[in-house]
């Protein structure tokens, strides 16, 4: 569903589990398919197929509200063809 950076670790959140891995977010980002995953904040990568709602500067994925940086918001909207 999403990946969250936490210092030298990342939390990988799936629909049923959560995993903590010692890795850099940038390293994981390079291994993910670009057509499904997108970095929307310096600390978050999301699965764009799991977006439930978009409000102001955040997205709802499952029950989690995830912030979207101003620089990534336009790219996210363009990617989702909402313009």
Backbone bond lengths (Angstrom), bond angles and torsions (degrees), N, CA, C in turn:
res aa  C-N    CA-C-N  psi(-1)  N-CA   C-N-CA  omega(-1)  CA-C   N-CA-C  phi
1 X - - - 1.442 - - 1.527 110.77 -
2 X 1.363 116.35 -50.99 1.457 120.03 176.72 1.525 110.60 -158.42
3 X 1.318 114.60 165.05 1.457 122.04 178.13 1.528 107.29 -128.00
4 X 1.317 115.61 132.14 1.467 121.13 -177.04 1.521 109.65 -122.21
5 X 1.331 116.52 130.19 1.462 121.38 176.73 1.525 109.57 -77.96
6 X 1.333 114.78 138.13 1.464 120.95 177.03 1.531 107.87 -141.17
7 X 1.326 115.82 82.59 1.462 120.69 -177.66 1.524 110.35 67.66
8 X 1.340 116.61 -125.12 1.462 121.77 178.96 1.519 112.42 -84.29
9 X 1.318 117.31 3.94 1.461 122.47 -177.55 1.526 110.05 -120.01
10 X 1.319 115.52 163.96 1.459 121.24 171.31 1.518 108.18 -129.62
11 X 1.314 115.12 144.49 1.459 121.17 175.34 1.519 106.61 -103.69
12 X 1.326 115.85 121.46 1.461 121.86 178.37 1.524 106.83 -101.75
13 X 1.309 116.26 115.83 1.458 121.90 -176.08 1.532 108.98 -105.48
14 X 1.328 115.93 119.70 1.458 121.54 175.01 1.525 107.72 -105.90
15 X 1.316 117.09 -179.51 1.470 119.23 179.79 1.519 111.84 -65.42
16 X 1.333 117.74 -28.93 1.462 119.45 -175.59 1.530 114.65 -116.10
17 X 1.338 118.54 -18.18 1.461 120.69 -175.23 1.528 111.93 -139.88
18 X 1.323 113.58 169.70 1.456 121.48 175.43 1.527 107.31 -133.51
19 X 1.332 116.33 133.06 1.457 121.50 -178.14 1.523 108.94 -125.32
20 X 1.320 116.56 139.57 1.459 121.75 175.65 1.521 107.34 -112.07
21 X 1.332 115.17 126.99 1.458 121.62 -174.83 1.530 109.37 -129.61
22 X 1.318 116.70 140.85 1.462 120.76 176.18 1.524 108.07 -82.19
23 X 1.320 115.58 100.83 1.463 121.67 -177.98 1.522 109.06 -166.39
24 X 1.310 115.59 162.46 1.465 120.82 175.13 1.527 108.57 -90.07
25 X 1.316 116.09 144.90 1.461 121.30 179.97 1.529 110.55 -60.95
26 X 1.310 116.41 -39.81 1.464 121.02 -179.52 1.529 111.43 -61.95
27 X 1.326 116.86 -39.03 1.463 121.44 179.34 1.528 110.98 -64.37
28 X 1.331 116.56 -43.19 1.464 120.27 177.37 1.519 111.18 -66.60
29 X 1.327 116.28 -39.83 1.457 121.14 -178.68 1.527 110.93 -57.82
30 X 1.321 117.22 -38.85 1.469 120.77 -178.47 1.526 112.56 -68.96
31 X 1.335 117.81 -19.67 1.456 121.52 -178.49 1.531 113.47 -94.83
32 X 1.329 117.01 -9.85 1.462 120.99 -176.93 1.529 111.45 -89.88
33 X 1.339 117.53 148.84 1.471 119.70 176.83 1.526 111.28 -67.23
34 X 1.339 116.39 125.58 1.462 121.86 -175.49 1.522 113.52 -66.37
35 X 1.318 117.28 -24.06 1.468 119.45 -178.69 1.526 112.45 -77.24
36 X 1.324 118.25 -12.15 1.468 121.55 -179.33 1.530 111.41 -113.28
37 X 1.322 117.25 -42.92 1.460 121.89 -174.64 1.521 111.30 -104.10
38 X 1.337 115.07 145.77 1.458 120.33 -179.17 1.520 109.99 -145.88
39 X 1.316 115.50 136.71 1.464 119.93 174.91 1.522 107.56 -81.89
40 X 1.336 116.34 120.48 1.463 120.68 -177.07 1.523 112.56 -111.48
41 X 1.328 115.97 -6.00 1.460 121.82 -177.33 1.521 106.10 -159.18
42 X 1.317 118.10 159.47 1.468 118.25 -179.03 1.530 112.45 -62.55
43 X 1.327 116.83 -18.42 1.461 120.58 -178.96 1.527 114.51 -111.44
44 X 1.328 118.72 0.47 1.461 120.39 -174.43 1.520 113.68 -135.62
45 X 1.321 115.06 138.63 1.462 124.03 166.81 1.519 105.42 -121.81
46 X 1.336 116.97 133.58 1.464 119.45 -178.39 1.521 111.42 -121.28
47 X 1.320 114.86 158.00 1.460 122.20 169.59 1.524 105.21 -87.94
48 X 1.322 117.61 111.28 1.466 120.97 -174.67 1.528 112.59 -64.75
49 X 1.328 117.33 -19.99 1.470 120.43 177.57 1.525 112.33 -73.66
50 X 1.314 117.49 -14.72 1.476 122.18 -176.48 1.525 113.08 -98.89
51 X 1.333 118.08 4.51 1.464 120.66 -179.70 1.521 109.86 -69.25
52 X 1.324 115.85 126.55 1.462 122.20 178.16 1.523 110.17 -93.47
53 X 1.349 116.40 -41.79 1.458 121.36 -176.27 1.522 109.43 -154.65
54 X 1.328 115.69 153.73 1.462 121.91 174.66 1.519 107.44 -124.75
55 X 1.337 115.93 127.10 1.458 121.33 178.52 1.504 109.44 -136.83
56 X 1.326 117.18 130.11 1.461 122.77 177.75 1.527 111.44 43.69
57 X 1.307 117.58 -112.22 1.456 121.69 -178.38 1.528 112.11 -111.72
58 X 1.329 116.25 41.19 1.462 120.05 178.15 1.522 110.57 -152.70
59 X 1.326 114.98 159.61 1.464 121.43 174.58 1.520 108.17 -124.02
60 X 1.301 115.76 152.84 1.458 121.85 176.48 1.513 107.56 -107.13
61 X 1.328 115.68 121.51 1.458 122.02 176.10 1.511 106.19 -125.36
62 X 1.319 115.99 114.83 1.459 119.72 -172.65 1.515 108.06 63.74
63 X 1.324 116.36 -118.60 1.464 121.34 176.67 1.524 112.47 -110.71
64 X 1.318 116.16 7.07 1.463 121.50 -177.46 1.525 111.23 -97.70
65 X 1.325 115.39 132.21 1.461 121.65 173.70 1.525 106.64 -95.16
66 X 1.330 116.31 122.11 1.451 122.15 -175.18 1.523 109.02 -118.16
67 X 1.339 117.56 129.37 1.469 120.02 -178.64 1.530 112.18 -70.33
68 X 1.326 115.16 149.21 1.465 122.23 175.22 1.527 106.77 -119.02
69 X 1.319 116.76 126.23 1.461 119.36 179.18 1.524 109.75 -70.82
70 X 1.324 116.06 155.13 1.470 120.36 -179.82 1.519 111.31 -60.30
71 X 1.323 116.98 -37.91 1.462 119.96 -178.27 1.527 112.45 -69.13
72 X 1.312 117.63 -27.77 1.474 120.52 -178.11 1.518 113.08 -95.97
73 X 1.321 118.04 -11.92 1.462 120.85 -176.24 1.533 111.90 -63.63
74 X 1.330 117.31 -44.18 1.464 120.71 -179.26 1.522 110.45 -63.21
75 X 1.331 116.30 -43.02 1.467 119.93 178.92 1.527 111.26 -63.48
76 X 1.326 116.70 -39.77 1.464 120.68 177.92 1.526 110.93 -62.48
77 X 1.301 116.78 -47.04 1.475 120.62 179.94 1.530 110.64 -63.17
78 X 1.319 116.82 -42.64 1.465 119.67 177.42 1.527 111.89 -62.45
79 X 1.294 115.65 -40.69 1.461 120.66 -179.30 1.527 111.27 -64.86
80 X 1.305 115.94 -36.23 1.463 119.80 -179.44 1.522 112.47 -88.07
81 X 1.337 115.84 3.44 1.477 122.07 178.50 1.514 112.74 56.72
82 X 1.335 115.72 43.60 1.462 120.43 -179.23 1.514 112.64 -97.14
83 X 1.323 118.37 -3.39 1.473 120.63 179.33 1.504 111.06 -83.49
